[in-house]
Amino acid sequence: MILCVTYSGERASRFDREYYVQQHLPLVRKVWGPAGLEAIDVFFPADTGAGFIAITICKFRDAAAYQTATALPDTAEVMADIQHFTAIQPVRFQLAALDHAAEDQDA
């Protein structure tokens, strides 16, 4: 299961990349890793003045792992930490991975 977290704003929007990478993401790994978080990828799009500031992809073992992770009491600490690097409200949504093996069998 893939969770996508995006932060959008203007060039002047506060987003501390260093804090995000060095403090926040390790906290996410510490809290959600034992529940099934397998990987985190972060992308910082080219500075175009407005739009996406950061895009984060969190890969969980499966949907149950995601549900378990987000229900943990320490998830509140992850969410409270956001204020330390930005005032932007993140947008979270799940992505479905395309199963190429199933497509190949249908062809």
Summary of the structure (lengths in Angstrom):
residues: 107
radius of gyration: 15.5
end to end distance: 25.0
largest distance: 49.9
contacts: 274
relative contact order: 0.29
helix: 42%
strand: 32%
